[in-house]
Amino acid sequence: MSDKGVDAVERALSILDCFEEDYESLSLKELADKTGLYKSTILRLCISLEKFGYIRRGGDGRYQLGATLWRLGALYRKRFDVAAHIRPALKHLSEATGESASYYVRDGDARICLMRQNSSQAIRHHLDEGTRLPLDKGAAGHVIRAYTDGFAEKTDEIKRDGFAISLGERDPDTASIAVPVIDPGGQFLGALAVSGLLSRFDEKARARAVTLARDAAKKLSQDISV
């Protein structure tokens, strides 16, 4: 079976991928610069995207994401019914470690911070929910690749140890640990991570965070299946 997709669909999705935290509203020119598509092509695709509510065009002519994505996002969260369980787990992890705790899921060739509990400390590793990050850097990225690709460089090591550690990969001042969240049927759901400043989140603190994250992931697996 061919793995070739539909070009028009992929072009439309590439438009949606342009929107990020710092790019919530984009002009036609900005979309063209980001996608490499002709403006005439973007205009045609945006007509279809707007028709189905994936995009909307404001009075100033700039494009924003539409309400359909909010609806689908709500359905996605409801499907797994994880928020009610994960948020308390993240809060507990953050309070127990003094660092920031996150839950990541795969999004194509990247990972998304689906839920986050930032540390209460004044100096911390801060990240907003919805942020898209690369898969090839960071403990959560390595865990996600290990359990979804199966052929990533650290797959065997991560599956053997049950966790991943990252030291300054994406940010030279940040360290992180991550563990997989797997349902009782063996399906990988996401990565539970703890991250903090490298100067404070030292080897002893990381080892303790791994133990706490493993316990949290095990409980999540049980709670989500109920």
C-alpha positions as CSV (number, residue, x, y, z in Angstrom):
1,M,0.0,0.0,0.0
2,S,1.4,3.4,-1.0
3,D,2.2,5.9,1.8
4,K,1.8,8.8,-0.6
5,G,-0.8,11.2,0.6
6,V,-3.0,13.7,-1.2
7,D,-1.1,16.8,-2.2
8,A,-4.0,19.3,-1.8
9,V,-4.7,18.0,1.7
10,E,-1.1,18.2,2.7
11,R,-0.9,21.8,1.4
12,A,-3.9,22.7,3.4
13,L,-2.5,21.1,6.6
14,S,0.8,23.0,6.0
15,I,-1.2,26.2,6.3
16,L,-2.7,25.1,9.7
17,D,0.8,24.2,10.9
18,C,1.9,27.8,10.4
19,F,0.0,28.9,13.4
20,E,1.9,28.9,16.7
21,E,1.9,30.7,20.0
22,D,3.8,33.7,18.5
23,Y,1.9,33.5,15.2
24,E,-1.8,33.4,16.2
25,S,-2.7,35.7,13.3
26,L,-1.0,35.6,9.9
27,S,-1.3,37.6,6.7
28,L,-1.4,36.1,3.3
29,K,2.2,37.1,2.7
30,E,3.3,35.5,6.0
31,L,1.5,32.3,5.1
32,A,3.2,32.3,1.7
33,D,6.6,32.8,3.3
34,K,6.1,30.1,5.8
35,T,4.6,27.4,3.5
36,G,6.4,28.3,0.2
37,L,3.1,28.1,-1.6
38,Y,1.8,30.6,-4.1
39,K,-0.6,33.2,-2.7
40,S,-3.2,32.2,-5.2
41,T,-3.0,28.6,-4.0
42,I,-3.2,29.7,-0.4
43,L,-6.3,31.7,-1.1
44,R,-8.1,28.7,-2.7
45,L,-7.1,26.4,0.2
46,C,-8.2,29.0,2.8
47,I,-11.6,29.3,1.2
48,S,-12.1,25.5,1.8
49,L,-10.6,25.7,5.3
50,E,-12.8,28.6,6.2
51,K,-15.9,26.9,4.8
52,F,-15.4,24.0,7.3
53,G,-14.3,26.3,10.2
54,Y,-10.7,25.4,10.3
55,I,-9.6,28.9,9.7
56,R,-11.3,32.4,9.7
57,R,-10.4,35.6,8.1
58,G,-10.7,38.8,10.2
59,G,-11.8,42.2,9.0
60,D,-8.1,43.2,8.7
61,G,-7.6,40.4,6.2
62,R,-5.4,38.3,8.5
63,Y,-6.1,34.7,9.1
64,Q,-6.6,32.9,12.5
65,L,-7.5,29.4,13.5
66,G,-11.2,28.6,13.5
67,A,-13.6,27.1,16.0
68,T,-13.6,23.7,14.4
69,L,-10.1,23.1,15.7
70,W,-11.3,23.9,19.2
71,R,-14.2,21.4,18.8
72,L,-11.9,18.7,17.6
73,G,-9.4,19.4,20.3
74,A,-12.1,19.1,22.9
75,L,-13.1,15.7,21.4
76,Y,-9.5,14.6,21.4
77,R,-9.2,15.4,25.1
78,K,-12.5,13.8,25.9
79,R,-11.6,10.7,23.9
80,F,-8.7,10.0,26.3
81,D,-10.4,11.5,29.3
82,V,-7.0,12.3,30.7
83,A,-7.1,15.9,31.8
84,A,-9.0,15.2,35.0
85,H,-6.3,12.7,35.9
86,I,-3.2,14.2,34.4
87,R,-3.5,17.7,35.8
88,P,-3.5,16.5,39.4
89,A,-0.5,14.2,38.6
90,L,1.4,17.2,37.1
91,K,0.6,19.3,40.1
92,H,1.8,16.6,42.5
93,L,5.0,16.1,40.5
94,S,5.8,19.8,40.4
95,E,5.2,20.2,44.1
96,A,7.2,17.1,45.0
97,T,10.2,18.0,42.8
98,G,10.0,21.7,42.9
99,E,10.3,21.7,39.1
100,S,8.0,22.0,36.1
101,A,6.0,19.0,35.0
102,S,4.5,18.3,31.6
103,Y,2.5,15.8,29.5
104,Y,3.5,15.5,25.9
105,V,1.9,13.8,22.9
106,R,3.1,13.3,19.4
107,D,2.0,15.6,16.6
108,G,3.4,14.4,13.3
109,D,7.1,15.1,13.3
110,A,6.9,17.1,16.5
111,R,5.6,16.9,20.1
112,I,3.0,19.1,21.8
113,C,3.0,20.1,25.4
114,L,-0.7,19.1,26.0
115,M,-0.7,19.9,29.7
116,R,1.7,21.7,32.0
117,Q,2.3,22.6,35.6
118,N,5.0,25.2,35.8
119,S,7.2,25.3,38.9
120,S,6.2,27.9,41.5
121,Q,9.9,28.9,41.9
122,A,10.8,32.3,40.7
123,I,13.6,30.9,38.4
124,R,12.3,28.0,36.5
125,H,11.9,26.2,33.2
126,H,8.7,27.8,31.8
127,L,6.7,26.6,28.9
128,D,3.1,27.2,27.8
129,E,0.5,24.5,26.9
130,G,0.2,24.0,23.2
131,T,3.9,24.7,22.5
132,R,5.3,22.5,19.7
133,L,8.8,21.1,20.2
134,P,11.1,18.8,18.2
135,L,11.1,15.1,18.7
136,D,14.9,14.7,18.4
137,K,15.8,16.8,21.5
138,G,14.6,16.5,25.1
139,A,13.7,13.6,27.3
140,A,10.0,13.6,26.3
141,G,10.9,13.7,22.6
142,H,13.1,10.6,23.1
143,V,10.4,8.7,24.9
144,I,7.8,9.5,22.3
145,R,10.1,8.4,19.5
146,A,11.0,5.2,21.3
147,Y,7.4,4.2,21.7
148,T,6.0,5.4,18.4
149,D,8.9,5.1,15.9
150,G,10.5,2.1,17.4
151,F,13.8,2.7,15.6
152,A,15.1,5.9,17.2
153,E,18.7,5.9,18.4
154,K,17.8,5.5,22.1
155,T,14.8,3.1,21.7
156,D,16.4,0.0,23.3
157,E,17.9,1.9,26.1
158,I,14.7,3.8,26.9
159,K,12.5,0.7,26.8
160,R,15.0,-1.2,29.0
161,D,15.3,1.6,31.6
162,G,11.7,2.9,31.3
163,F,12.8,6.5,31.2
164,A,14.9,9.1,29.3
165,I,17.1,11.9,30.6
166,S,18.2,15.0,28.6
167,L,20.9,17.4,29.7
168,G,21.0,20.7,27.9
169,E,19.9,19.3,24.5
170,R,17.3,21.9,23.6
171,D,18.3,24.5,26.1
172,P,21.9,24.4,27.5
173,D,20.6,25.5,31.0
174,T,17.8,22.9,31.2
175,A,17.7,19.2,32.2
176,S,14.7,16.9,31.9
177,I,13.5,13.4,32.6
178,A,10.5,11.6,31.0
179,V,8.6,8.4,31.4
180,P,6.0,6.8,29.1
181,V,2.3,6.6,30.0
182,I,1.0,3.3,28.7
183,D,-2.6,2.1,29.1
184,P,-3.3,-1.4,30.4
185,G,-3.6,-2.7,26.8
186,G,-0.1,-1.7,26.1
187,Q,-0.9,1.4,24.0
188,F,1.4,4.3,24.4
189,L,-0.5,7.5,25.3
190,G,2.1,10.1,25.9
191,A,5.2,11.2,27.9
192,L,5.2,12.5,31.5
193,A,8.2,14.8,32.0
194,V,9.8,16.9,34.7
195,S,12.2,19.7,33.7
196,G,14.3,22.2,35.6
197,L,17.4,24.3,35.6
198,L,20.5,22.1,35.1
199,S,22.2,23.8,38.0
200,R,19.5,22.8,40.4
201,F,18.0,19.7,38.8
202,D,21.1,17.7,39.5
203,E,21.7,13.9,39.3
204,K,20.1,13.1,42.7
205,A,17.1,15.3,42.0
206,R,16.6,13.7,38.6
207,A,16.8,10.2,40.0
208,R,14.1,11.1,42.5
209,A,12.0,12.7,39.8
210,V,12.2,9.5,37.7
211,T,10.9,7.4,40.6
212,L,8.1,9.9,41.2
213,A,7.2,10.1,37.5
214,R,7.2,6.3,37.2
215,D,4.7,6.1,40.1
216,A,2.6,8.8,38.6
217,A,2.6,7.1,35.2
218,K,1.6,3.8,36.7
219,K,-1.3,5.4,38.6
220,L,-2.4,7.3,35.4
221,S,-2.5,4.1,33.5
222,Q,-4.8,2.6,36.1
223,D,-7.0,5.7,36.4
224,I,-7.4,6.3,32.7
225,S,-8.6,2.8,32.1
226,V,-11.4,3.0,34.7
